[in-house]
Amino acid sequence: MEFMIIIYLLAFVIFALIAFAVLQIRMAGIKIKDFWGFIQANQMLDKLYIFSKKYEKMSPQEQVIFLAEAEKVFEAYDKIPSMVWEDEYRKYADVLEAYKNIKVLRWTQNEKS
């Protein structure tokens, strides 16, 4: 019987912590769906950051994929206040710089054709 009480108590504490986290996110003015998208975009930002260092060696197909994924990350980050992701700003800025360089590179290649 004591074991069941402990299980119910732990379940209640876990539920309360989740509810508190959701409440804090909502009080910050962020939608839960947007926050979940931000978490996923944060993982993608780490991958894009690695690729941003070697964007000049990418094939045209890889550049298109990089651009599409970077746009998704930028969109997710735009929905979240910058104070939440200020620790990731350097990576974000590097990916944004590579994004701009690839766009210019592709634009100049299209102009030559």
N, C-alpha and C positions, 0 to 999 in steps of 0.2 A: 504494500500500500504506500509506503514511504517513497518507493521508487517511482510510482506513478505521479505522486505529488511533485517530485523533483522534475520529472519530465514535463509536466504541465507548467511548472514555474519557469523552466528554461524556455519553453515554447512561447510563453507570455513575454518574457524578457526580449527574446529575439524579435517577436512581432512589434513590441514597443520600440525597439531600436530602429527597426525598418521604418516604422511610422514617423519617428522623430527625424530620421534622415530625409524622408520625403517632405515632411513639413519644413525643414530647413531649406531644402532646395526650392520649394514653392515660395517661401518667404523671401528668397533672394530674387524672385521674379523670373525664375527659369522654369520652363515646362519640363516635366519628367522625360518626355520623348526627346526633347532637345538635349537634355543632359546625357541621356543614353547615347545619342548620336555623337556627342562630344567625346564621350569615353572611347567609342569606336574610332573616331577621327584622331584621337590622341595616339592610339596604337598605330594607325596608318601614317601619322606624321613622323613617327620614329623610322618607319621604313622609307618614306619619301626623303627624309633627311639624309639617309645613307646614299640614295640614288642622286640626290641633288649635288653631291660632290663630284659626280662623274657624268653630268648631263651631256657634256660635249661628245662623249663616246657612245651615246645611245643611238640606236637605230631610229629611223622615223616612226616605226610602230611603237617602240618603247617610249618615245617622246610623246606621242599621242596618248598613250596609257598614263604616263606621268601627269600630263596636263589634266586629263579627266579626273584622276584621283586627287590631284592637288585642288581642283575646283570644289570637289566634295568636302575636302578638309576645310578649305576656306569658308565654305558655306556653314559648316557646323560650328566653326570657331566664331563666326559673326553673330551667332545666336546666343553666345555665352559672354557675360561680362569679362573684360580683359583682366580684372583682378583675380579671376579664378585660374587663368592660364598664364600668368605672368612668368612663371618658372620655365615655361616652354617657349618663351618669346624668341630666343635666339634660334631655335630650330625652325620656328614658324617663319622668321625673317629670312633664313637661308633658303628654305623651300620656296618662299615667295620670290626671292631674287632669282633662283634657278628657273622658276615658272616664267618670269618676265624675260629672262635671257632666251629660253626656248621659244617663246612666242615671237620674239624679235628675229631669232635665227630662222624660224619657219617662215616668217613673213618675208625676209630677204630672199630666202630660197624660192618662194613662190613668185616674187617679183622678177627674179632672174629667168624663170621658166617661161 
